[in-house]
């Protein structure tokens, strides 16, 4: 049924947990994994949080740093997929809106389903932080499997 599973990652521990589950899902359905990392263009940082001014970073340095970060996180997903015996391709894209980037990548790479995580936030924290997953659900016409990540064990 599913031939290509889009797995977006941001490199966080929660994203890694979701990617692992997505890889197992892909393996169980005989699908290929399309690992995705979405960056925002340099212009998105200007005037928003003052990052470029605060760190005196140029657009070239910003793009190089993002490319390196994307490759690092995509390689981690690709290595896990290959270990699991799942075919994988990796893609880094840039979009002003992360959710738009995920949805467009699903279209561009002909994915049958998007497999992504949710923090499970509610109330005020959800209002403040927003949810890329919620935005993807609102924007896409593709099926989305939302994996609720497990909380870390508290000691």
Phi, psi and omega in degrees: 000309179259128179256329180224126180249117178277124178238100176285145177223149172240004177085356180287164178300321179293321178293322178296319179298317179294319179298318178300315179295321179296322178295317178296321176298312180300317180298318182292336180257359181074023184266163173268148176263134171247103181276137186227137172233124181252124174253162173257142180296158182307320182300334180292338181272341182288126176076351181272303179234006178069016184304311185296321179289319183294325183253002181047050182261142178268166179297325179294316178296319179299312181296319178296316180296317178296319179297318179295317179296316179301312181297322179299310183288323178291323178297321179299316179292316180298318179298317179293320179296316180296320177298324180279357180078027181251131175296140185217144169233151182238144182215135172246129179232162179239135179204144178298330181242120184301315181299317177300319179298320179294312181298315181295322178296321177302321178288309185299324184258013173056047180277144181272337183205149175252127180247111183216165185265166173222139177284341182075024179291153175216173175063220187296321181295325178292321179297317181288315187269339182071183180210116176298320181300314179299319180294319177299315179303322181285332187265332190266157172255358180273156173295145177232125174261116182262118180262115178278114184292148180281139176292151176294148179290127181270135181262000000 
